[in-house]
Amino acid sequence: MTSTTPTPTAEENWLRLDRQICFSLHAASRAFNGVYRVILKDLGLTYPQYLVMLVLWEQDNLPVKKLGEHLRLDSGTLSPLLKRLEAAGLVRRERSARDERSVEVRLTEEGAALRERALQVPRRILAATGFEFDEIRELRERLDQLTGALDSAALEETPGCS
């Protein structure tokens, strides 16, 4: 019978920083943010603002709540982003005519036109990674799987959820 329990020495190595997937993801995220900062400067957007615009370029006129769901952001984080985008003339926020409690976000003409200039962003990011398109697609799919697994694990750990 083979033991699956690691030896104490191997187990201690689990706590090395360079063995932590969370740190690798964190470091990659910070590196991406640095590259995006440079590329998005030409568009006058921050990375979080770019994400908001991506969603709105796909589906304009969304309630703030739905936009937050797409981006995995709460309204407290999303509201300041939307205020800055509105001040820049890229989006407009309006109370819903159907539900006064809901605020809808829509692109302005300037915000919609910015999409054309943004088309170069993914190509520049791809070039910065040094990866081929298929490698990026596979990595994204694996990260999506990882996110799903972690979301499920978090739900299992939440009291009252099963």
Residue pairs with C-beta under 8 A, 6 or more apart in sequence:
6 14
13 19
17 23
32 125
33 47
35 125
35 128
36 47
36 50
36 121
36 125
37 46
37 47
39 121
39 124
39 125
39 128
40 46
40 47
40 49
40 50
40 121
42 117
43 50
43 114
43 117
43 118
43 121
44 88
45 53
48 73
48 81
49 81
49 84
49 85
50 118
50 121
51 71
52 67
52 71
52 78
52 81
52 82
52 85
52 91
52 105
53 85
53 90
53 107
53 111
53 114
53 115
53 118
55 62
55 67
55 70
55 71
56 62
56 67
56 91
56 105
56 106
56 107
56 111
57 107
57 112
57 115
57 118
60 106
60 107
60 112
61 104
61 105
61 106
62 70
62 104
62 105
62 106
63 96
63 102
63 103
63 104
63 105
64 75
64 78
64 79
64 82
64 93
64 102
64 103
64 104
64 105
65 75
65 102
67 78
67 105
68 74
68 75
68 78
71 78
73 81
82 91
82 93
82 105
85 91
85 111
86 92
86 93
89 108
89 110
89 111
90 107
90 108
90 110
90 111
90 114
91 105
91 106
91 107
91 108
91 111
92 105
92 106
92 107
92 108
93 103
93 104
93 105
94 103
94 104
94 106
95 102
95 103
95 104
96 102
96 103
96 104
126 133
126 136
129 136
131 139
155 161
156 162
